[in-house]
């Protein structure tokens, strides 16, 4: 469904500072998807790139996260294609 997606583990960015992930995402044209409110604050301060999808869902299973990303596919694609939007909040 999201063929160009990656995980911080795959990119060897596990246990790194949010700023490192943010700076990695910019030149690589990644959209950050996270439940971490720190990325939300960073996005409000700096805008995009990178864009940020904030999963405001608390503690949830991986299957619940996958379902949210599937259910919101069209919204996510529109967000990614927008020139003005920096943050998408999914709950």
N, C-alpha and C positions, 0 to 999 in steps of 0.2 A: 504494500500500500504506500509506503514511503521509502522507495528504493535507495535513495541517497542518504538515508539517515545513518547515524553512528551513535555509539554509546561512549561515555567517557572511559570506560574500561578498555574498549577496543582501541581508543586513541592514546592510551597510556596516560590519561589525565585524572585517574582516580586519586583522591586525597590531595588534590591541588587547590589552590586558592581560587575563589570565584573569578577574580580578576584575570587569572591565567586562562581559564576557560573562555571568558568573555573575549579576551584578546586573540585567542586561537580561532574562535568562531567568526570574527570579523573578516579576515582575509580569505577564509575558507567558505564563506557564504552559508554558514550554518544558521539555523534558527534554534535557539536554546529552548528546550522544553524541560520544565522543572517545577517542583513543588516548593522550591526555596524562595522565600520572600526577599532575600537579599538581591536576587536577580531582578525582581520586580522593582525594587528601589533603584538599582543601577540603571535599569531601563528608563525609569522616570527621569533620572538625572541626565543621562547621556543620549537618550533616543536610540535610533538604529543607524547603521548596523551594529551588532546583530539584532534581529528581531527576537522577541521573547514570548513564549506561550507559557502562561502561568497556570499550573494545575492547582487550583484552590480546592483540594479534595481531602486534605488531612491524610491520615494513615490509610492507605488503600492497597489492595493486592495488585500485582502486575496485571492480572487479567482485567481488573476494573479499569486500570489506566489504558490498556489496549482498547477496551470497549469505548472509552471516552474519545480516544484518538480516531477510532473508526466511525463512531457516530457523528463526529464533527468534521469529517473529511472535507466537505465542500466549504465550510467556514474557514478551515485552516488553509486551504488552497487560496481562497479569496484574500485572506490575511497576508499570506506570503507574497501574493502578487500586488498588494497595495503599496503605493509609493509613500503614503503618509502614516500609516499605522505602525506603531512600534511594539505594542503589547496586545496580546489576546488572552483574556481570562476565561478559563473553562472551569466549570464547577459541577 
